[in-house]
Amino acid sequence: MTTELPFRFFDCDNHYYEATDAFTRHIEPAYRKRTMQWAHVDGKTRLLVGGKVNKFIPNPTFDPVAAPGVMDEYFRGRNPKGADPSVLFGQLEPIRPEYRDRDARLALMDAQGMDGCILLPTLGVGMEQALTGDLPALTAAFRAFNRWLDEDWGFAYAGRIFAAPYITLADPDNAVRELEWALERDARFVVMVGGPVTTALGMRSPADELFDPFWRLASDSGITVCYHGGETAYTRYQRDWGESDFTEAFRATAFRGIASFDPMQDTIASLLSRGLFHRFTNLRIASIEVGSAWVFHLFEKLAKSYGQVPHLYPEDPRETFRRHVWVSPFYEDDLAALLALIGPDHILMGSDYPHVEGLAEPASYIKDLQNFDYTAAQCQAVMRDNGRYLATRRPA
């Protein structure tokens, strides 16, 4: 049954499935063997990253691929038969044109009632950590990736598909050049993953003054910086608890799901505690596909910290958060509590389409809002207005 909305909505968490040459089509020849390559291993096509088989995505060709939303119930916390996640994928299907072709995607968006979307990586958000041992190769890989993205999707195609180039801060000068390049091509969003940044000088907070030229340009240009879930430096900490030190999609362990360390929470905590938003007052940060549970934990800590050491903050950091950060909650989160905490103007609808853990019908997100008593005006803000607001560059 199709969900009918009284408006066309804006989805802040849509995805493509990368073309097989996404990282290789435009790679600089000197880095060809140091970045991404394809190989046949034990009869299967595998992705090599830095010369090692990478398992972030079990089937990185995405053909065949699982249907959208087939694990919806699992991600709502319901798996009564205790089935292994791999079983829940169901029958795989040939890759659909709209996963890789922008005009086919526009036609699908029309059918879905979708006015616009932020279009984000599937494979790309898992690649940075695999190359942190070779920073020149890391930056080269994402330069190539971004040029493929511009060529196949564009950064503001038809004023409706806003593909976000991936920015790594590992080389601060390169990050500025990539942002300048993206801005010249009408990018409205860029994307990165949370956690500390590996640089030639060691690990650094993204709020370190080393990165100020990047943040200054982001602030002055009025672009939106998206933090998206993916492979972060935090995965390495799993090893200290006897877990694997890499992420392999849909091969969960109980510990990983309940451990308390949270790269998104700590990233925003660092940006707040180190005064980034007061150095660059026009910054807009969107948190996507990491849920909203971390927001409540962070606000508890911010309240106590501000009570203890108010002299270390220019203002109540919770107010700074409410001004500069937008959050796309999982549809299974406590949406009423989030509304009370940060208000309707900083909550973003995100369906995660066409991923298995997302919604098969993106418009149905409104049902979860309505289940938590969002008013019609609040639903429209979350489902359309806030995303459209962020899709417009607002220079300082």
C-alpha positions as CSV (number, residue, x, y, z in Angstrom):
1,M,0.0,0.0,0.0
2,T,1.5,3.3,-1.1
3,T,1.9,6.1,1.5
4,E,0.3,9.3,0.2
5,L,1.8,12.6,1.5
6,P,0.4,16.0,1.0
7,F,3.8,17.2,-0.2
8,R,6.8,15.9,-2.0
9,F,9.5,14.9,0.5
10,F,13.2,15.3,0.8
11,D,15.2,12.2,1.8
12,C,18.4,12.9,3.6
13,D,19.7,9.4,3.5
14,N,19.6,7.9,0.0
15,H,22.3,5.7,-1.5
16,Y,23.8,4.5,-4.8
17,Y,25.6,1.3,-5.3
18,E,29.0,2.2,-6.6
19,A,30.0,1.3,-10.1
20,T,32.8,-1.3,-10.2
21,D,35.2,1.4,-11.4
22,A,34.2,4.1,-8.9
23,F,37.7,4.1,-7.4
24,T,39.7,3.1,-10.5
25,R,38.3,5.0,-13.4
26,H,40.1,8.2,-12.5
27,I,42.9,7.0,-10.3
28,E,46.3,8.6,-10.9
29,P,48.5,5.9,-12.5
30,A,51.2,6.1,-9.7
31,Y,48.6,5.0,-7.2
32,R,46.9,2.2,-9.2
33,K,48.4,-0.7,-7.3
34,R,48.3,1.1,-3.9
35,T,44.6,1.8,-3.8
36,M,41.7,-0.3,-5.1
37,Q,42.0,-3.3,-7.4
38,W,39.7,-6.2,-8.4
39,A,40.9,-9.8,-8.1
40,H,39.4,-13.3,-8.4
41,V,39.9,-15.2,-5.1
42,D,38.5,-18.7,-4.7
43,G,36.2,-18.2,-7.6
44,K,34.8,-14.9,-6.3
45,T,35.3,-11.3,-7.3
46,R,37.0,-9.5,-4.4
47,L,38.0,-5.9,-3.8
48,L,41.7,-5.4,-2.8
49,V,42.4,-2.2,-0.9
50,G,46.0,-1.4,-0.3
51,G,46.8,-4.9,-1.6
52,K,44.6,-6.7,1.0
53,V,41.1,-8.3,0.5
54,N,38.6,-5.9,2.0
55,K,35.5,-7.3,3.6
56,F,33.6,-4.1,4.5
57,I,30.9,-5.1,2.0
58,P,30.6,-8.8,1.4
59,N,29.6,-8.4,-2.2
60,P,31.3,-5.2,-3.4
61,T,30.1,-5.6,-7.1
62,F,26.5,-5.2,-5.8
63,D,25.2,-7.5,-8.6
64,P,23.2,-9.4,-7.6
65,V,22.0,-7.4,-4.5
66,A,19.3,-7.8,-1.9
67,A,16.0,-5.9,-2.3
68,P,15.4,-2.6,-0.4
69,G,14.2,-2.9,3.2
70,V,14.2,-6.7,3.6
71,M,15.8,-6.3,7.0
72,D,13.5,-3.6,8.3
73,E,12.1,-5.8,11.0
74,Y,15.5,-6.9,12.2
75,F,16.6,-3.3,12.6
76,R,13.5,-2.5,14.6
77,G,14.8,-5.1,17.1
78,R,12.6,-7.9,15.9
79,N,14.1,-11.3,14.9
80,P,11.8,-13.8,16.8
81,K,13.2,-16.9,15.1
82,G,16.8,-15.9,15.8
83,A,17.7,-16.2,12.1
84,D,21.3,-15.3,11.1
85,P,21.3,-11.9,9.4
86,S,22.6,-13.4,6.2
87,V,19.5,-15.5,5.9
88,L,17.2,-12.4,6.2
89,F,18.6,-11.0,2.9
90,G,16.3,-13.4,1.0
91,Q,16.6,-13.9,-2.7
92,L,19.1,-11.6,-4.4
93,E,18.2,-9.8,-7.5
94,P,20.0,-8.2,-10.5
95,I,21.1,-4.7,-9.8
96,R,18.4,-2.2,-10.7
97,P,19.2,0.7,-13.2
98,E,18.2,3.3,-10.6
99,Y,21.0,2.3,-8.3
100,R,23.6,3.5,-10.8
101,D,21.9,5.7,-13.3
102,R,20.8,9.2,-12.3
103,D,18.0,9.6,-14.9
104,A,16.5,6.2,-13.8
105,R,16.8,7.4,-10.2
106,L,14.9,10.6,-11.0
107,A,12.1,8.5,-12.5
108,L,12.0,6.4,-9.4
109,M,12.0,9.5,-7.2
110,D,9.0,10.8,-9.1
111,A,7.2,7.5,-8.5
112,Q,8.1,7.6,-4.8
113,G,6.9,11.2,-4.4
114,M,10.4,12.3,-3.6
115,D,11.4,15.9,-4.4
116,G,15.1,15.6,-3.6
117,C,17.7,13.6,-1.8
118,I,21.2,13.6,-0.4
119,L,22.9,10.7,-2.3
120,L,25.6,9.0,-0.3
121,P,28.1,6.2,-0.7
122,T,27.6,2.5,0.2
123,L,31.1,1.2,-0.2
124,G,32.9,4.5,0.0
125,V,32.2,5.1,3.7
126,G,34.1,2.0,4.6
127,M,37.3,2.6,2.7
128,E,39.3,5.4,4.5
129,Q,40.5,3.3,7.4
130,A,41.9,0.6,5.0
131,L,44.4,3.1,3.6
132,T,45.5,5.1,6.6
133,G,48.9,3.4,6.5
134,D,49.5,5.1,3.1
135,L,48.1,8.7,3.3
136,P,49.1,9.7,-0.3
137,A,47.2,6.6,-1.6
138,L,44.3,7.4,0.6
139,T,43.9,10.9,-0.7
140,A,44.4,9.8,-4.3
141,A,41.7,7.1,-3.9
142,F,39.1,9.6,-2.8
143,R,40.1,12.2,-5.4
144,A,39.4,9.5,-8.0
145,F,36.2,8.5,-6.3
146,N,34.9,12.1,-6.2
147,R,35.6,12.5,-10.0
148,W,33.7,9.3,-10.7
149,L,30.8,10.6,-8.6
150,D,30.7,14.0,-10.4
151,E,30.8,12.2,-13.7
152,D,28.1,9.6,-13.0
153,W,25.8,11.5,-10.7
154,G,26.7,15.2,-10.4
155,F,26.6,17.1,-7.1
156,A,23.3,18.9,-7.7
157,Y,21.7,17.0,-10.6
158,A,18.4,18.6,-11.8
159,G,18.3,20.4,-8.5
160,R,17.1,17.2,-6.9
161,I,19.9,14.6,-6.6
162,F,22.6,16.0,-4.3
163,A,25.5,13.5,-4.4
164,A,28.0,14.3,-1.6
165,P,31.7,14.0,-2.4
166,Y,33.7,12.2,0.2
167,I,36.3,14.4,2.1
168,T,39.1,12.9,4.2
169,L,40.9,15.3,6.5
170,A,44.0,13.1,6.5
171,D,45.9,15.6,4.4
172,P,44.5,19.1,5.4
173,D,45.8,20.8,2.3
174,N,44.2,18.2,0.1
175,A,41.0,18.5,2.0
176,V,40.8,22.2,1.2
177,R,41.6,21.6,-2.5
178,E,38.9,18.9,-2.7
179,L,36.3,21.2,-1.1
180,E,37.3,24.0,-3.4
181,W,36.9,21.6,-6.4
182,A,33.5,20.4,-5.1
183,L,32.2,24.0,-4.5
184,E,33.2,24.9,-8.1
185,R,30.9,22.0,-9.2
186,D,27.9,23.2,-7.2
187,A,28.2,20.7,-4.3
188,R,25.7,21.3,-1.5
189,F,26.9,18.6,0.8
190,V,30.2,16.7,1.5
191,V,30.4,13.5,3.5
192,M,33.0,12.0,5.9
193,V,33.0,9.5,8.8
194,G,33.3,10.3,12.5
195,G,36.1,9.7,14.9
196,P,39.7,11.0,15.1
197,V,41.6,11.6,12.0
198,T,44.9,9.9,11.0
199,T,47.4,12.4,9.7
200,A,51.1,12.5,9.0
201,L,51.5,14.1,12.5
202,G,49.5,11.3,14.2
203,M,45.9,11.1,15.3
204,R,44.1,14.3,15.7
205,S,40.6,15.5,16.6
206,P,38.7,16.9,13.6
207,A,38.4,20.1,15.6
208,D,42.2,20.5,15.8
209,E,43.4,23.8,14.5
210,L,45.3,21.9,11.9
211,F,42.0,21.6,10.0
212,D,40.9,25.2,10.4
213,P,41.4,26.1,6.7
214,F,38.9,23.4,5.7
215,W,36.4,24.4,8.3
216,R,36.8,28.0,7.4
217,L,36.0,27.3,3.8
218,A,33.0,25.1,4.8
219,S,31.7,27.9,7.0
220,D,32.2,30.7,4.5
221,S,30.7,28.8,1.6
222,G,27.6,27.7,3.6
223,I,27.9,24.0,2.5
224,T,26.6,21.3,4.8
225,V,29.1,18.7,6.1
226,C,27.5,15.3,6.6
227,Y,28.9,12.8,9.1
228,H,27.7,9.3,8.0
229,G,28.1,5.9,9.6
230,G,30.9,3.8,8.3
231,E,34.2,2.3,9.1
232,T,36.0,4.6,11.7
233,A,39.1,4.5,13.7
234,Y,37.0,3.2,16.6
235,T,36.9,-0.2,15.0
236,R,40.5,-0.7,16.0
237,Y,39.5,-0.6,19.6
238,Q,37.4,-3.7,19.2
239,R,40.7,-5.7,19.1
240,D,41.4,-4.8,22.7
241,W,38.2,-6.5,23.7
242,G,38.9,-9.7,21.7
243,E,36.8,-8.7,18.7
244,S,37.8,-8.4,15.0
245,D,39.4,-5.0,14.2
246,F,37.6,-4.5,11.0
247,T,33.9,-4.1,10.0
248,E,32.3,-6.7,7.9
249,A,28.7,-5.7,7.0
250,F,26.0,-7.9,8.6
251,R,28.4,-10.1,10.5
252,A,27.4,-8.6,13.9
253,T,28.6,-9.7,17.3
254,A,26.6,-9.1,20.5
255,F,29.4,-7.0,22.0
256,R,29.7,-4.6,19.0
257,G,26.0,-3.8,19.3
258,I,26.0,-2.9,23.0
259,A,29.5,-1.4,23.5
260,S,29.4,2.2,24.8
261,F,32.1,3.9,22.6
262,D,30.4,6.0,19.9
263,P,32.4,7.8,17.3
264,M,29.6,10.2,16.4
265,Q,29.0,11.2,20.0
266,D,32.7,11.8,20.6
267,T,33.2,13.6,17.3
268,I,30.5,16.2,18.2
269,A,31.7,16.3,21.8
270,S,35.2,17.2,20.4
271,L,33.8,19.8,18.0
272,L,31.9,21.4,20.9
273,S,34.6,21.2,23.6
274,R,37.3,22.6,21.3
275,G,35.2,25.6,20.3
276,L,34.9,24.8,16.5
277,F,31.5,26.3,16.1
278,H,32.6,29.6,17.8
279,R,35.6,29.8,15.5
280,F,33.4,29.2,12.5
281,T,29.9,30.4,13.2
282,N,28.3,29.4,10.0
283,L,29.1,25.7,10.1
284,R,26.3,23.2,9.5
285,I,26.8,19.6,10.5
286,A,24.4,16.8,9.6
287,S,24.6,13.4,11.4
288,I,23.3,10.6,9.1
289,E,22.8,6.9,9.5
290,V,24.1,6.7,13.1
291,G,20.7,7.1,14.8
292,S,20.0,9.5,17.6
293,A,20.6,7.5,20.8
294,W,24.0,9.2,21.1
295,V,22.4,12.6,21.2
296,F,20.7,11.8,24.6
297,H,23.9,10.4,26.1
298,L,25.9,13.5,24.9
299,F,23.3,15.9,26.3
300,E,23.5,14.3,29.7
301,K,27.3,14.7,29.6
302,L,27.1,18.3,28.3
303,A,24.7,19.3,31.1
304,K,27.1,18.0,33.8
305,S,30.2,19.4,32.1
306,Y,28.7,22.8,31.6
307,G,27.6,22.8,35.3
308,Q,31.1,21.9,36.4
309,V,33.3,24.0,34.1
310,P,31.1,26.7,32.5
311,H,34.2,28.8,32.0
312,L,35.5,26.4,29.4
313,Y,32.5,27.0,27.1
314,P,31.5,30.3,25.4
315,E,27.8,29.3,26.0
316,D,25.8,26.3,27.1
317,P,27.1,23.7,24.6
318,R,23.6,22.2,24.2
319,E,22.5,25.5,22.7
320,T,25.5,25.4,20.4
321,F,24.5,21.9,19.3
322,R,20.9,23.0,18.6
323,R,22.1,25.8,16.4
324,H,24.7,23.9,14.3
325,V,23.8,20.2,14.2
326,W,21.0,18.4,12.4
327,V,20.2,14.7,13.2
328,S,18.7,12.0,11.1
329,P,17.4,9.5,13.6
330,F,16.7,5.8,12.8
331,Y,13.0,5.3,12.2
332,E,13.0,2.9,15.2
333,D,14.4,5.5,17.6
334,D,12.5,7.4,20.3
335,L,11.4,10.2,18.0
336,A,9.2,11.9,20.6
337,A,12.1,12.3,23.0
338,L,14.4,13.6,20.2
339,L,11.7,16.2,19.2
340,A,11.6,17.4,22.8
341,L,15.4,17.6,23.0
342,I,16.3,19.4,19.8
343,G,13.1,20.6,18.2
344,P,11.5,19.9,14.8
345,D,13.8,22.1,12.7
346,H,16.9,20.1,13.3
347,I,15.6,16.6,12.7
348,L,16.1,15.1,9.2
349,M,14.1,12.3,7.5
350,G,16.4,9.5,6.2
351,S,15.1,6.3,4.7
352,D,18.5,4.6,3.9
353,Y,17.0,3.5,0.6
354,P,17.8,1.2,-1.1
355,H,19.7,-0.6,1.6
356,V,18.4,-3.7,3.3
357,E,18.2,-2.0,6.7
358,G,16.3,0.9,5.3
359,L,12.7,1.5,4.2
360,A,11.4,-0.2,1.1
361,E,9.0,2.8,0.7
362,P,10.8,6.0,1.9
363,A,7.6,8.0,2.2
364,S,6.4,5.5,5.0
365,Y,8.9,7.3,7.3
366,I,6.0,9.7,8.1
367,K,4.1,6.8,9.8
368,D,6.8,6.6,12.5
369,L,6.6,10.3,13.1
370,Q,2.9,10.2,13.4
371,N,3.2,7.2,15.8
372,F,5.1,9.7,18.1
373,D,2.4,12.4,17.7
374,Y,4.3,14.7,15.4
375,T,1.9,17.4,14.1
376,A,1.4,17.9,10.4
377,A,3.7,20.9,10.4
378,Q,6.4,19.0,12.3
379,C,6.1,16.1,9.8
380,Q,6.5,18.5,6.9
381,A,9.6,20.1,8.6
382,V,11.3,16.7,9.1
383,M,10.1,15.1,5.8
384,R,10.9,18.1,3.5
385,D,11.7,21.6,4.8
386,N,14.8,20.8,6.8
387,G,16.5,18.8,4.1
388,R,15.7,21.5,1.5
389,Y,17.1,24.1,3.8
390,L,20.4,22.3,4.1
391,A,20.5,21.7,0.3
392,T,20.8,25.5,-0.2
393,R,24.3,26.9,0.3
394,R,24.1,29.8,2.8
395,P,27.4,31.6,2.7
396,A,28.5,33.5,5.7
